[in-house]
Amino acid sequence: MAKKSSSPAVATRRRKAPPRLRSRPMLVRVGLLGLGTVGGGVAEILARHGKLIAERSGVELRLVRACVRHLGKQRDRAAARVPLTSEPSAVIAASDVDIVCELMGGIKPAQALIEAALAHGKPVVTANKAVLAHDGPRLFELAARHGTDIYFEAAVAGGLPIIRTLREGLAADRVNRIMGILNGTTNFILSRMEVGLPYLDALREAQTLGFAEADPTLDVSGRDAADKLAILLQLAFGLAVRPERLSTTGITELSPDNLRDAAELGYRIKLLAIGERAAKAGGVHASVRPCFVPARHPLSTVPGADNCVAVESDALGLTLYQGKGAGGLPTGSAVVSDLIEAARNWRAGIKGRGAAQLNRAGVRLLAPELARSSYYVRVLAADRPGVLASIARVLGEHGVSLATVLQRERSAKRAQPVPVVMLTHAASEGAMRNVMRALAKLPALHKRPQVLRILEEAPKSGD
């Protein structure tokens, strides 16, 4: 006879699980100011990924209207389906627009329209680096006064999430230096000059491929990068400074000879926007300029029209953020990311998360003359005895010592000048400016001497 189990019978029927409750995504209505390249990118992303965004974020973003200058202009794909108006007030003051997205560019009339939207109490998402660089702190204060917010991830480095990284990801860390290739046009031009193209030929190629505007002045002068650096300085160091106060040099004076020199010496030339703490002086050095970047440094390998930002901080050390810095879809991706954050915060009644938190106490922009670095110097000198000694004497008189000297081979024609390339040990920028003025007066030198900063592995601060 089988032995009976003393254990109670185990129920085989399982309880029916309660039905899963799925909340519907929140509908948030967006009005665009501008429907150009970036606006079209935003429309395309929402058309492609709207359902995915709603599932991930709980927010359904709907483009209800776009204000444009030319109503009859042909628009492609998703942008063609957005209702249009030529009246900004039909976006800013409309009761069926919850968030205003400014994608016009330039300062006028964009700044006035951003101010009007904030005055209506509406969150603003913008990709406008010029407005934020020149008047960001006042706009943040205006947003706070009207109980709303402003978001601007797409204003710097296109689709790279550098704004959110500085504002949130590194909120518990202390940034010591931030360096960036913030302009894809100049990076492309320099990459083409590395293979021997003269500056103007490389610029024309960039324009043909759509990397450079018909008027490239803003890019090649360094002013575009200076606007972006001014925004990063607010977030990284709490330093509010207008871009025109930043020491800025573009790439128009560079030649393939400079890039060949760099390669021979183990460097590449990049247009860098740099901000770094000077601990002894209690301030920040900031500039935009072409620099010799060591070949082993990650910034030296950034290709083509890409952007890249390197951040050095106490806890994390060096972190790098690289990718497409312009274009409809990369920049549109950053705009949509801000729209999602703005929508969530708006629905939850959260304010003050989109604006930069500025520390105005004790942070100042230091005079560029105080910054210290090593330098590359190139002169075109007469081919006769004693010339190199006279150059070295000028450097020594201003406290600048030489680390490396390269004198090119003599020309078959003895009357032809000879290039002389020098690398210095660390010196102040003020001393190097004095050296350049003194060298320019030497009768043995042809043309104006060239000088470029060498990027150090770690910031030098002798202030």
N, C-alpha and C positions, 0 to 999 in steps of 0.2 A: 504494500500500500504506500503510495507516495506521501512524503512528509509535507504537511501543510505549512505554509509560511506564516509566521506570526506577524509579519509586517503588514500594515494596512495596504489595501489596494491603491495603486497609483492611478490617478485620474488620467485618462488618455485624451480627453477633450480640453483644448486650450481656450483660454478666454479670448474673446474677440477683441482685437486691438482697436482703440478708439480711432475714428477717422482723423487723418492729418488735416490740420487747418492751414490752408494756404491764404495768406493775406494778399490782396491785390496790390501791385506796385503803385506807389504814389505818383499821380500825374503832376508833373511840373512843366509849366509852359515857358518857353524860351523865346525871346525876341532878339534878333541879330541886328547890329549896326555894322553893315558891310557884309558882302557876300562874294568876296574875291577868292583868291587862292586858298586862304586859311578857312574862310567861311564855307567854301565849297567842300573843303576837307572835313569840316565838322558835319555838314549835311550828309556826306558820304559815309562817315563812320556811324552816324546814328541810323542811317538806312540799312547798313550792313549788320550792325551789331546791337541794334536797339533792344531786341528781345534778350540777348545775352546780358546786356547792361542792366535791364530791369530785373532779371533773375539774380544777378550777383549783388546788386545794390539796393533793390527794392524801390528803385526810382525809374519812372517812365519819363524820359525827356522828349518833349515834343516841340519842334520848331513851328511856331504859330505865325511868325511874320519876320521879314527882313527888310531893313531900310537900305536902299541902294541909290546911287546917283543916276544910273541909266536904266530905266525900266525895260526898255526894248532890247537890251543886250542879250545875246544868246548865252545860255548857261547849260552846262552838261549834267546829265544824269540826275542825281538827287537834288542838286541845287536848283534845277529847273522846276522842281515840284514845290518849292517853298513860296508861299504867298508873299508878294512884294508890295512895298510902299516907297514913296520918295519923301515922306514926312517923318523925321525922327521922333516927333511927339506921338506918332501912331505906334511906336514901340515903347518909348520911355514912359508915357502917361497911360498906356492902355491897361484897362482892368483885367484883360485876359493874358497879360505878360507878367510872369512871376519873377524871372531873372533876365537881366539885360546883359548881352554879350557883345562887347565892343571889339570889332576886328577891322576897323578902318585904317589904322596906322596914322602916323604923323601927330602933331600936337593940336592943330586946328583943323576941323572943329571938334576933334575927338575928346579933348580935355573938357570942354564945356558940356558935351553930351554925357560924359561920365559923371560930372558934377550934378547935372540935372537928374540923372537916374538915381544917384545916391540921395539927393534931396527928396525924391519920391519914396524913399525908404526901401528901394529895391537892391538886392545884391547885384554886384557887377563882376563879371568875368572879363578880363582883358588880356590881350597879347601885346599891349602897347608899351614897348620899352622906353620910348622917348618921353611919354607923359610921366611914367613912374620914375624915371631917372631924374627928371627936372623938378617934379612936384609931388613925388610919392608921399612924403610925410604929411603934407597938408591934405591929400586925398584920404589918407588913413584916418586923420582926425575928423574930416567931414563925414566919413562913413560912421565913425563912432557916435558923432553928434546926432545923426539921423537914425541910429539904431539898426544899422545894416553893415555890410561887409564888402570887401573887394578882394578878388582872387587873381593871381597873375603868373601862374606856373609857366605859361607859354611865352612870357616876355623875355626869357633868357634861355638860349640854347635849345630852342624848339621843343622837341619831344623828350629831352632829358629831364628827369625829375629832380633837378638840382634845387629848386626853390623849396619844395616839400622836404627834401633831405636836410637842408640847412635849418628850416623852421621847426621840423619835427624829429627827423631821424637823428640829428646831432644836437638836439635840444639839451641833452645832459652832458655834452662834451664841450671842450674849448677849442675853437678853431684858431690855429696859429698862422696858417698861410693858405691862400686859395689862389690857384693859377688856372688860367683857362685859355683854350683856343676857342674863342667865342664868335668867330666870323668865318664861315665856310668858304666864302669867296676868296679871301686872302690865303687861306690854307691851300686851296686848289691852285692859285697862281704860283705860290712858292713851290709847290710840288712839281709844277711844270718847269719852273726856272731851274730846278735841280738837274734837269736833263739838258740844260743849255739854252732854253728859250729866253730871249730878252723879255723884259717886263711887259712891254706893249704887246708883243705877240701872245704872251701867256694871258694877258687881260682880254684880248680879242677872242681867244679860244674860250675863256670863261663866259664871255657874253654870248657866244654862239651856242654854247651848251646850256644856257639859262642859269648859270651860277652867278652871273654879275648883271647888274642893271645897266641900262643904256648910259646913265650917269652913275659911275661907280664910286664917286667921291666919298660918300659916307663910309663905304667899306674900306677902301684902300688907304684912307687917311687915318684909320684907327678910331674914328668917332663913333661908329656903330658899336665896336667893342667897349668903348669908354662908357656909353650909355648902359650897357649890360653890367659892366663892372660896378658902376655906381649903385645898381640895385643889389648886387651880391655883397657889397661892402655894408649895406644896411643890415643884411641878415647875418653875415658872418661876424661882424665886429660892432654892430650898433652905430656905425658911422654914417651920418646923413651928409652927403656931399654932392654938389652938382657936378656933372661930368666935365664941364669946361674947366674945373679946377684941377683935374687929373692931368699929370704929365703924359702927353699922348704923341706918339710918333708912328707914322704909317710905313708902308712898304715901297713907296714910289721911288726912293733913292737907291734901292737895292739892285744889284746886277748879278748875273750868273757867276761872276768872279767871286762874289761874297759867299755864294752857296757852295762853290767848289772849294774855297778855303775851309769852310766849315766841315765839309766831308773829309778833307785831308787831315784835319785836326781831330776828328772823332766826334763831330757835332752835326746837328741839322738846325736850320733857321726856321723859327716859328714866330708868328705874331702872338705875343702873350699878353693877357690882362692879368696883372698880379696885384694882390693885396696881402700884406704881411705885417704882423705885429712887430714892434720894436720895443722890447720889454723895458730897456733902460730909459726910454724917452716917454713911455706911456701913451704912445700913439700908433698910427698905422701908416706905412709906406704904400703907395698905390700908383700904378702906372700902366700904360699900354705901349708896347714897343716891340720891335723885332729882337729876338734873343737867340744866342747860341745855346741850344739845348743838348746836353750830353746824349750820345746815341743810345746809352743804356737806360735813359729816363723814359717812362711810358709816354710822355707827351711827344717825344721825337718821332714816334711811329704812327701818329694819327694821320690817316690817309685822306687824300682828295678833299672833298668839301665837308668832311665830318667836323663836328664840334667835340670838345673834350674838356672836362673840368676836373682838376686834381685838388683834393682837399687834404691838408695836413692838420691833424687834431691830436690832443693829448692822449685820449683813450684809444682811438682807432689807428693812429698813425696815418699813413697815406691811403686814401681811397680815391677811386677813379670812376668817372661817369662819362661814357662815350657813346656817340651815335649821331643820327641825323639832326642837324641844328636848324633846318629850315625845310620848307615844302609844305604843301597842303595837308597831307596825311600825318607826318610826324608832328607838326605844330598843332594840327587839329586834334590829335590824340591827347596832347597836354590840355587843350581847351576843354575837351569833353571830360577829362579827369577832374578839372576844376568845377565844371557844371555839376558833376555828381556830388562832389563835396559840398558845393554851395546849396544844392537842392536838399541834401540831408540835413544840413545845419539850419536852413531856412524852415523846413518842416518841423524840426525839433525845437525851434526858438533859440538856437545857439548863435551867439554873435561874438565877433572879435577874434575868430580863428584865422581869417584870411589875411589880415593885415600884418605887416611887419611890426614886431615889438622892438622899438628902438630904445637903446640905452644912450641917452644924450649926455650923461654925466662923465666927463673926463676923457672921452674918446675924441681924438683930433687927427686931422690929416697932417702928416709931417712934411716939411720942405723936402723936395726931391734931392737937393744938394747933400742931405745928410745920409741918404741911402748908400750902403756899401756893397760892392760886388767886384768880381774880376771882369776884365773887358777884353774885347777883340778890337784891334786898331789896324787899319789898312791905309798905307800912304803910297803915293806914286813919287818916287824920289829920283833925282839926277844920278846917273851912273858915274860917280867919281869918289875918290877917297875922302873919308872924314864925314860923309853925310850921315851914316848910321850912328856914328859917335855923337853928332849934334842932336839927333833925335833922342838918343838915350839920355843926353844931358838935360834936355827939356823935361823929360819925364821925371828924372831925378830931382830937378829943382822944385817940382810940385809934389814930391813925396810918393811918386808912383814907381814901383819896381817891376822889371820885366821877368816873366816866367819862361816865355818861348819867343824866339825870333826866327822867321823864315824869310830869306831873301831870294827872290826868284832868279832864274838864270838870266844872264845878260842877253840883250838883243844883239843880233848880228850888226846892227847899226849902233855904235857906241853912244850916239846922241839921244837914243830913245830912253825915256825914263824906265825905272825898274820898280815893280811892286815890292813893297816890304810889308810883311804881315807880322804882327806882334800880339801876344797874349800877356796880360798883366796879372800881377797878384792883386788881392782885394784892395780897393781904394774907394774913397768917397766919390759920389757923382760930381760934387762940387770941384774936387781936384781934377777929375777927368775933363770937365768943361774948361778949366783953366789950361790944361794941357792942349786941348784942341785949338783954343784960341792962339796959344803960343806957337804950335806947329804950323798953323795956317800962315804965320808971318815968316817962316823960313824960306828964303829964296830958292833953296834946293828942292823944294817940294812942288810938284805939279798937281793941280786940282785940290779940292778940299779933302782933308783927312776924313775917314769914316770910322765911327766907333759904335760897337754894339755890346750890350750887356751879355755876360755869360751867366746862365742860370746855375746857381749853386745847388748842391744836393740838399742843403739845409739853409734856412735864412741866415744871413750874416747881419748882425746889428751892432754897430759900434757907436751908437748914438749916445 
